[in-house]
């Protein structure tokens, strides 16, 4: 875990199903990149939120 990292919740549509994926990253942009690299073509990101429980 890097310094300044937070837990983000990424809502995404993968193969027609809406899923929530927890991601540890410094920024919301970096969280989007992590998810898009993992799921690539089958992904449509709906939104990214900071998980308030881990702050």
Secondary structure as the mmCIF struct_conf table of DSSP 4:
data_model
#
loop_
_struct_conf.conf_type_id
_struct_conf.id
_struct_conf.beg_label_comp_id
_struct_conf.beg_label_asym_id
_struct_conf.beg_label_seq_id
_struct_conf.end_label_comp_id
_struct_conf.end_label_asym_id
_struct_conf.end_label_seq_id
TURN_TY1_P TURN_TY1_P1 UNK A 3 UNK A 4
STRN STRN1 UNK A 6 UNK A 14
TURN_TY1_P TURN_TY1_P2 UNK A 15 UNK A 16
STRN STRN2 UNK A 17 UNK A 25
BEND BEND1 UNK A 26 UNK A 27
HELX_RH_AL_P HELX_RH_AL_P1 UNK A 28 UNK A 39
HELX_RH_3T_P HELX_RH_3T_P1 UNK A 40 UNK A 42
STRN STRN3 UNK A 43 UNK A 50
HELX_RH_3T_P HELX_RH_3T_P2 UNK A 52 UNK A 54
#
